[in-house]
Amino acid sequence: MEDTESGEITLLTNTSHSLQRSIGCYNDNRLFSFSPRTRSRDSALAKKRSSKLWSETYDGAREELSAREIKRQEVIFELMQGEHMLIEDLNLVRKNYYEPMLKLAIMSEEELEQIFGILDTLPSLHQDLLGRLLKLRCEDGTVDQVGPAMLEWLPCLQSYKTYCCNQVSAKALLDHKRRSQAVHNFLQLCQESAFSRKLDVWSFLDLPRSRLVKYPLLLKEILKNTMMDHPDHGPLTQAVSVIQTIISRINSKAGEAECEFYKKRLSYLYESQSEEDVSRSRILQCHGELKNNKGQRLHVFLFESVLVLTRLLTHNDQPQFQVYRQPIPLLELVLEDLPDGEVRIGGSIRGAFTAANERAKNFFRVSFRDRSRGQAHTLQANDSFNKQQWVSCIRQAMVASREQNSAPLLGQETSGTLIDISDLSLNCYEDSNKMEDG
């Protein structure tokens, strides 16, 4: 195995928000543990569809309606238009990507099935909702009630669990296949074509996830503009609760699928590195790329009860994460937030400066409480925001881990060994330079 060039790995994915640049954090509001996404260059350059407002489409209907009711009709109209555009895009994906690549043997049928998953079953699902909503539209373009129709249809979204749980492995395979010149050329040609609106294929494959997390927002906005005594108020309230429950369950399963995906790609140099905490893990709290104080790139995984540092490698032309040093169980972890200028690149001398006479920034340190258990690691994030996300995510995981283990500990003789919450202080420097890892 040899080292591969380690750029930032697109992460984990909010779920109703985008994931960040180099760290993905797990939370109940996110679909997958990919980090919140930043606005991509593709989306910034994408040609936007022309869209009309309800009031522009049905100009005569608004004269007798209140401002609040007009707003309500606008959101219902947006819901319907969104379904129409999603159906168009899902059909576009099969016609312009899946079928040509299969016909031209650019990828095997098995590879395409893994990447596209159950995408071909989704257009009919959303066509069903659109049909229901269109039947509710009056001649003047208004819709009186959408809550009952949504309540009846929303359980169909349970099928999204299969699609969302496949996203991590689908993205990994797609990124791997892009190395093929034939795949790269085909996808590049598609992106330059008018039908794609300058979007990459993954932007289309991610549309179902994006649509799923938009339903609560749309339903809440309709509810916000629905009078309390309106017959639609009760069903809409129920619909909001139903979709939030569905998304929470899908998010949980997708998180478990992502965790398993990365666990299977960890490789261990020594048996002693194989922590039971890793094998038992079901949640990947966050992961992403950091550098140590010698400038080496490491990919760091924070599971619910253990922190694992790895090096990204390739083995049989597949990405793999070789565990670096000893994984640190969160119950044994000490976390230190290092002030700017505290660390020298290539060493750990306090108050040192870089060669460019600039203060070394955005470092934090992780180590074992018992320093004989393994090395400390001084890690550098891309920027201060990224660093604080790491520190916050690790700190929260440490608290959760200790709370989870506090009940059995409280029933034992601890003789002062019970870990105190003060140990979570981010300004501890005792023995910070002992057994420092390079």
N, C-alpha and C positions, 0 to 999 in steps of 0.2 A: 504494500500500500504506500502511496506517496501523497504528500500534502497537495491539496488543491487550492487554488487562489480563493481566498475567503472574503467575498464581499458581503455586504449586509444581506441577510436573508429576510425576505418579505415575511412579516409576521402576522401572526395571529391577528386575527381577524377578528372588534366589539361586536358587539353584535349589533346593536342598533346604531353604533357609531363606527367611525373608521378606526383602524388600528395604527399604531404609530410606526415610526420609521425603522427602529432597530430593536424594539422590545415589545413583546406582546404580553399583555396581562389578562388573567382570567377574572371575569366577574359575571354576575348574574344577568347583567344587561347586555352582554355581548354574545353574538353568535359566533362560536368558535373561539379559540384562544388566540386567534391572530390579533396583533396589536392594532389599535385604531389606525385606520388608513389616512394618509395624507392625500391631498388632491394630486392626482397623477398628471404627468405631462400629456398622456393620451386624452384624459378627460378634459383638460384645459383646451386642447386643440380640436376636440371633437365638434363636428357640425351638429348643432342642436336642432331637434325637430321643431317645426313651427307648431305652436299650440294656442288654442283660443280659450278664452274664459267662457263660463256659462252665460254670463250677462252679454257677451258679444255674440254668442251663438243664438240665444233666445232673447233678443233685445226687447221685445214687446212684453215679456212676462214680468219684468222687474218693476213695472210702474205701480203695481198694487201690493208689492211686498215690502216688508220692513228691511232695514239695513242688515239686521241679524239674520233674517231668513234668506236674504240674498247671499250672505256669506255661507250659510248652510248649504244652499244649492250649489255654490261654487265648489265646495269641498266634495260633495257627492259627485259632481261632474268630474272633478279631478280623479276621484276613485275609479270612475268608469273609464275615463281616458287612459289612466295608468294601466288598467287591465287590457285595453285594446292594444296599447303600444308594447306591453310585455308579450302578448300573444304573437304579434308581428315579429318581434326580435327572436323569440324561441323558435319560430318556424324558420326564420332567416338562418339561425345557427345550424340547423340540420341541413338545409338546402345548400348553404354556401361553405360549410366547413366539414361536417360529418360525412355527407354523401360523396363529395369530390375526393376527400382524402382516402375514403374506402375504395372508391372506383379506381383511383390512380395508384393504389397500394402505397401511399405515402406513409401510412401506419397500418398495422394489422387490425383486424376487427376487434380482437381482444383488447388491444391498447386503446382503441377509440371508445369501446364500451366502458373501460375504466375511467377515462377522462370525462366522457359526456354523461355517464351514469344513467339515471332515469329521466334525463332531460326531455326525451321525446314523449313522455307521458304527461308533462305539465301543461302544454297548450290546451288540451281538452278540459283539464281541471279549471283553468282560468276562463276558458270559453263558457263553461257552465255558469260561473259567477256573473260574467258579463251579460249572458242571456237573461239571468234572473233579474239583474238590475234594469236592463232595457225594458223588460215587461212592466216595470214599476213606473216608468216615465209617462207622464201625462202629455197631452197634445201641446201644452204650452211649455214643455220642457222641464217642469218641476217634478220632483219625486217627494211623496208625502212621508213614506216610511222605508228605511233600509235596514233597521235593526233586526226584524224577524228573518229577512232573507240572509243576512250575514250570520246570524246565529245558526241557521240551518246549514250553511255552507262551510263555515270555519273548520269544523272537524275534519274536512277533507284535507286540510293542510298537514295532518299527521303524517301524510306520505312524504312530506319534506324531510323527515328525519333521515331517511335513506340517502337522499341527495346531499344533505348538509354533512352527514357523517363521512361521506366519500370525498369531500372537498380537499382535505389535506393531502391525501394520497393522489388525487387527481392532479392537483397543482404540482406536486413533486414529479409525477411522471411527465406532465406537459413540459415542465422546465428541462427535464432530462432529454426529452425528444427534440427540443429546440436545437440541441447541438448538432442534430442531423441537418446537413445542408438542404436536403429536399424539404424537410419540415420548415426550416427557417425561411427558405425562399417562398414557400406557399403562404405561410402566415404573413410574411412581409407584403406580398402581393395583395392579399386580402385587406390588410390594414390600409394600403394605399388606394384601394378601390372605394367607389362612392357608397356602396351598400353598407360598409362598416362604419361610416361616419368617423373614420380615423381611429376607431377603437381597436384595441388588441382583442384577440379571441377570449382571453380570460375575463375581460370586462363583460362579455356576453354570458360566459359561464357563471359569473357571479351575480347576474341579474336576479335569479330566483331568491337568493339570500337577501339582496337589497330590497326586493319587493316584500318579502316576508316581514322584515322588521319595520316596514313603513305602515303596515295595517294598524298597529296601535296608535300611531300618530294621527292617521286620517280619521279613525273612529273617535278618538278623543276630541279632535277638532270639530267633527260633526256634532258630537254630544255637547260640546261647549256652546254651540250655537243653536241648541234645541231647548225650547222652553220646558220647564219642569212638568207642566201639565200636558205636554204633547205626548200622544200615545207612543211615539218612538223613543221617548226618554228611557223607559225601563229596559226595553230590548237592547238599546245601544249600550247601556251601562253593563248589562250582562255580556254583550259581545266583547267589550273592552277586556273584561275579566277573562273570558274564554281565550282570546288570542294571546294575552299575556301568559297564561298558563301553558298554552301550546308552545310558545317561543321558549319559555323557561325549560320545558322538558327537552325540546330539540337541542337547545344550547347545552344542556347537561350531557346529553348523549354525544353531541359533536365534540365536546371537550374531552370526554372519555376516549373517543376514537382518535383524537389528535394525540392524546397522551400515549396511547398504545402504539401509535405510528412511530413516535420518537423513541420510545422505550426499545422497540425492536431494532432500532438503528444505532443503539449504543453498543460499542465494543469495548471490552476490558482487556488490558494488558496483563493484569494479575487477578487471581481469585479474590484477594483481599479487597479489591476495589468494588466488588459486587455487593452492594448494600441491599439488605432486605427491604429497606424503605423505598428503594427504587422499584423493585419488582411488585411491591404492594400498592404503588401509587396509582390513583385513578384520575388525578387532576394535575394538569400542568399549569401552574400559576402564571408563569411568564418565561420567555426565553429570548435570547438575542445575542448579538455579537458585542464583546468587550475586548479591550487590550489589557495585558498585564503591564507591569512597570518596565519591562524590557521591550515593549512594543509588539509582543507576539499576540496574534489574534486568537481569541478563544470564544467558543460558542457555549453560553452558560444556560443551564436549565434549572429552573426553580420548581420542583415538584412540591406537593403539599407538605412533605415532611423531610425533604433532603435537597441540598444544593449540589449540582453536578457541573463541573467544568470539563469541557471537551475540546478536542481539536477536530475541525472538519477535514475529513479525508475522502478519497475515492477508493472503492474496492470493487473490482469487477465492473468498473464504469458506473458504479452507483454511489451516491453520497452516504457517508457513514460518520458517526461521531465517536471518536476514540476518547474514552474517559481519561482525563488528565489529573494526575495525583489522586488523592483520596476524597470521595464524596463526603460532604459535611452534613450530618443530620441536623435539622433545625434546632433540636433540643440541646445541641452541643455548639451551636454557632454563636460567634461574637461578631457583631457588625459595627464598623467604625466609619464615620463620615469624615474624610480628611480635608482640611482646609486647603485652598489653592496655595501652591508653593510648598506644600508639605513633602512632596515626593519629587525626587529627581528621576528623569527618564533613564532607566538602566540601573537604578539604585533606590534607596529609601532614606536618604539623608534629609533630615528636617531643614526647612528653610532654604533648600537649594533652588537653583534656577536652571532652566533649560539652556541649551547651547545658544539659542536665539535671544537669550537674556529675558525670556518671558516666563512668568510663573506657570508651572505645571498645574493644569486644572482638571477638575471633574473626576477626581479619584475617590474611591472608597475601599475599605479593606474588609475581607472576610477571613475568619480563622476559627480554629477549634478552641473551645474553652480550655481543654487540656492540651497544651501545645505539643505534648509528646505524641499526640494522635496523628498529627500531620502538619503540613506547611500552611502558612498564612498566604493569602493571595491579595495583592494590591491591584485593583482593577480600575480602568479608565473608561468612562462613557464618552459618547461623541460630543455632548454638550451638557450644560447644567440642568436643562429640563429632563434630558434622558437619564442623567445621574439620579435626580430626585425621584423619577419613576422607579428606577431600580431599588433605591434605598427604601422607598415607601412600600413597594411590593414585597421586598424581603422582610421588612419590619412587620408588616401585617401578617405574613405567613408565619413568622416566628411567634407572634402573639397567639394566633389561631392554634398552632401546634402545641404550645404550652397550655392553653386553655383545655385543649382536647385531652391532654395527659395529666391535668391537674387533679382530677377526681381520684384516680388510684393513688397518686402521690400523697394526697392529703390524709389518706388512711394509713400511711406508713410512718415509721420512725424515721425522721429525716435528719435529725441532729444538725440542723442548720444547713443542710445540703439542698433544701428546696430552692430552686432558682427564683430569684427576685426580679420583679418587673424592671427594677432600676438597671439591670444588666442590659436592657435594650437601649441604653443611652448611646447616642451616636457620637460621643466625644470622649471615648475611652482610649487611652494611649498606653496603658500599662503593658509592658512586654510586647509592644506592637512591632518591634523590629526583630524579635527573636524568631528564628526559624522562618524568616521571610522567604517566600518562594520567588524564584527568578523567572 
